Amino acid sequence: MVKLGLSCQSVLTFKNCFTGVLLGGFISDRFVVRSGPHGRIFVLIASQILAAPFAAGALLFSPPMAYISLLPTYIIGMQTFGFIAFIQI
């Protein structure tokens, strides 16, 4: 059997980033229905503002808590890619 060399942390990070991208696309699609095409910009701004305190926690906490604070950062902060991909298509 071939070992891929994936750690639990890398799999968890990938899962959270993937969840954030899907969630961002879903939320931005809902905002477009309610507020028009500029609703995607509101999702972008809100996701970055909500992710900022968790990203700061990665710098301020010691290593176990720093990694845990990155998990919501990945879920919330990666929402931008869900609708940026849609804008480019």
ROTI-339188 format. One record per residue (C-alpha): residue in one letter; x, y, z. Coordinates in nm, 2 decimals. Each point is the difference from the previous one (the first is absolute). Example, Ala and Ser with C-alpha at 12.3 -4.5 7.8 and 13.67 -1.06 7.14 Angstrom:
BEGIN
["A"; [1.23; -0.45; 0.78]]
["S"; [0.14; 0.34; -0.07]]
//
This chain:
BEGIN
["M"; [0.00; 0.00; 0.00]]
["V"; [0.13; 0.34; -0.09]]
["K"; [0.02; 0.26; 0.28]]
["L"; [-0.11; 0.35; -0.10]]
["G"; [0.17; 0.17; 0.29]]
["L"; [-0.32; 0.18; 0.11]]
["S"; [-0.02; 0.10; 0.36]]
["C"; [-0.32; 0.04; 0.19]]
["Q"; [0.06; 0.38; 0.00]]
["S"; [0.03; 0.02; -0.38]]
["V"; [-0.32; -0.20; -0.05]]
["L"; [-0.19; 0.21; 0.25]]
["T"; [0.13; 0.32; -0.16]]
["F"; [-0.10; -0.12; -0.35]]
["K"; [-0.35; -0.10; 0.13]]
["N"; [-0.05; 0.34; 0.16]]
["C"; [0.12; 0.19; -0.31]]
["F"; [-0.23; -0.21; -0.22]]
["T"; [-0.29; 0.06; 0.23]]
["G"; [0.07; 0.37; 0.00]]
["V"; [0.00; 0.02; -0.38]]
["L"; [-0.33; -0.19; -0.03]]
["L"; [-0.16; 0.21; 0.27]]
["G"; [0.12; 0.32; -0.15]]
["G"; [-0.15; -0.09; -0.34]]
["F"; [-0.32; -0.09; 0.16]]
["I"; [-0.03; 0.31; 0.21]]
["S"; [0.10; 0.23; -0.29]]
["D"; [-0.26; -0.16; -0.22]]
["R"; [-0.26; 0.08; 0.26]]
["F"; [0.11; 0.36; 0.03]]
["V"; [-0.01; 0.05; -0.38]]
["V"; [-0.37; -0.10; 0.00]]
["R"; [-0.08; 0.25; 0.27]]
["S"; [0.23; 0.30; -0.08]]
["G"; [0.12; -0.05; -0.36]]
["P"; [0.35; -0.06; -0.13]]
["H"; [0.17; 0.23; 0.25]]
["G"; [-0.12; -0.23; 0.28]]
["R"; [0.31; -0.21; -0.06]]
["I"; [0.22; 0.29; 0.11]]
["F"; [-0.19; 0.02; 0.33]]
["V"; [0.07; -0.37; 0.06]]
["L"; [0.37; 0.06; -0.08]]
["I"; [0.02; 0.29; 0.25]]
["A"; [-0.19; -0.18; 0.27]]
["S"; [0.20; -0.32; -0.03]]
["Q"; [0.33; 0.18; 0.04]]
["I"; [-0.12; 0.21; 0.29]]
["L"; [-0.13; -0.31; 0.18]]
["A"; [0.32; -0.20; -0.07]]
["A"; [0.24; 0.27; 0.12]]
["P"; [-0.03; -0.06; 0.38]]
["F"; [0.06; -0.38; -0.05]]
["A"; [0.30; 0.08; -0.21]]
["A"; [0.13; 0.23; 0.27]]
["G"; [-0.04; -0.29; 0.24]]
["A"; [0.24; -0.20; -0.20]]
["L"; [0.27; 0.26; 0.07]]
["L"; [-0.09; 0.07; 0.36]]
["F"; [-0.06; -0.35; 0.15]]
["S"; [0.24; -0.28; 0.07]]
["P"; [0.03; -0.29; -0.26]]
["P"; [-0.29; -0.22; 0.09]]
["M"; [-0.25; 0.28; 0.03]]
["A"; [0.16; 0.18; -0.30]]
["Y"; [-0.08; -0.29; -0.23]]
["I"; [-0.35; -0.03; 0.14]]
["S"; [-0.06; 0.37; -0.07]]
["L"; [0.10; -0.06; -0.36]]
["L"; [-0.28; -0.24; -0.06]]
["P"; [-0.29; 0.26; 0.00]]
["T"; [0.24; 0.23; -0.19]]
["Y"; [0.01; -0.25; -0.28]]
["I"; [-0.37; -0.06; 0.00]]
["I"; [-0.10; 0.37; 0.01]]
["G"; [0.30; 0.14; -0.19]]
["M"; [-0.01; -0.24; -0.29]]
["Q"; [-0.36; 0.10; -0.09]]
["T"; [0.16; 0.26; -0.24]]
["F"; [0.10; -0.27; -0.24]]
["G"; [-0.35; -0.14; -0.04]]
["F"; [-0.12; 0.31; -0.18]]
["I"; [0.32; 0.13; -0.15]]
["A"; [0.01; -0.32; -0.21]]
["F"; [-0.36; 0.08; -0.11]]
["I"; [0.10; 0.36; -0.09]]
["Q"; [0.28; -0.12; -0.22]]
["I"; [-0.21; -0.25; -0.19]]
//
